[in-house]
Amino acid sequence: MKQEKITRFVKSEDVEKKWYVVDAKDQVLGRLAAKVATIIRGKHKPEFTPNMDNGDFVVVINADKVKVTGKRAEMKTYIRHSGYPGGQKVTSFQDMLKKNPEFVIRHAVKGMLPKNRLGRKMINHLKVYAGEEHPHAAQKPEPLKF
């Protein structure tokens, strides 16, 4: 008798969402972002479904102490445009880390999520803070080591 392959779909209300806290101190930006994106997407769970949001919440602390390897600190830039002619603004990685360290990690993780409405919903499961303190103690986040 032939064995049937059945794909099981989990309903979104049946998914248990956990909270994790990650310390970004002395972590490499890209490797940290890849692992955080995997958890936010839910790929670490056996019931992963690509078209559903069944990932967990991640709180990243010490975002200002993240590092990059090689000459990346001098070479990496963030580009934005105002929409007007000549309105391109370029910010270096070092300046962005001083001015807005939360953006550095959020931008890296966002680039690793799907580019659709599901990805825009998933990025809201990421909470990034520059220092040690975070206001999510009530959710009892579990520490996550990489």
N, C-alpha and C positions, 0 to 999 in steps of 0.2 A: 504494500500500500504506500502511496506517495504522501510524504509529509508536507503539509501546507505551511507556507511562510506567511505569518500574520503580522502586520504592522500595528502596534498598539499606540493609540493616541491618548495622552493624558489631558484631562480637562484643566483649564487654567485655574479653576477654583480648588482643584485637588493638589496642586503643586505647593509644597511647603518651602517658603522662602526663608533662608537663613541670612544672618548678618556676619560678616567677617571684617576684621581690622588688620590692615597691612602696614608695617612700618617701612617707609621708603628710604630710611637712612642708609647711605652707602650702597644703594641698589642701582644697577644699571637701568636707565630709563626704558629702553626698548624691551628688555627681558621682563621687567616689572609690568609694563603695559600689556604685553602679550598674555601673561598669566592672569592679570586682572580681567582682561577682555574675555578670556575663556570662562572665568567664573561668572561674570555678568551675563554672558550669553547662555550659560547652563550646559556647556559641553562636557563638564566634569561629572554630570549626572547620567545614570544609565537610561533615564527616560527622556533624553534630549530629543527635541523636535525642532527642526530648523525654522518652522513657520510660527513658533510660539515663544512667548517670553516666559521661560521657566527657569531663569537664572536667579542668582542670589544678589544681595546687596553687599557692596564693598566700601569700607571707609579707609581711605589712605591718609596716614598721618606723616609728618615730617617731610612734606613735599619739597621744602626748600633745601633739603639735604640730599636730593637725588643727584646722581652723577652720570656722566657719559664717558665713553672711552676714546682714546686716541686724541686727534685734533678736533673732534666733534664740537667741543665747547667753543672753539673759536670760529668754526666753519658753519655751524647750524644756524639758520635764520628762519624767522616767522614772517610771512608776507601777508598783508591785507591791502585792500583797495577801497578808496572812498567812493568810487563811481564817477569821479570827475577826471578830466584829462590831467595827467601828471599826479594823480592822487595815490600812487602806490607808496606804502609805508613798509619799511623793512626794520625788524627788530632782531637783534642777535640773541642767541640762547642765554648768554650770561646776563644781559639786560633784562630779559623776560623772567629769568629765575629770580632776580632781585626784586623786580616790580610786581610780578604776578606768578608765583611758583605753582599755584593751583592749575593755571591754564596749561602749563607744560605737560603735566600728567594727563589732564583731561583731553587735551588735543591728541596726545599719543594714543590713548585708549579709544577715542572716538574714531580714529583712522583705522582701527582694527575691528570695528563693528560693522554690521550691514549698512549699506547706504540707502535706507528706505525708512518708512514710518516706524517699523519695528526697531531699527537701530536708534532712531531718535527717541523712542520710548525707553530703550535699554540704557542709554547714557545717563538717564536720570537715576539709575540705581547706583551710580558712582558718586561718592561724597569725598572730596579732597580738602585737606586742611594743611596749612603751612607748618604749624607747630604740633606739639604733643597732644593738646587738648582737642576734644570733639564732643558735640552735644548729643551723641547717640548712645550714651551709656544705658539708657532705659531699654534699648533693644537687645542688650547683652551680647555684643558682637564677640565672636571667637577669634583669638589671634591666629593668623595664618602665616606660616613660614614658607619661604621659597628656597 
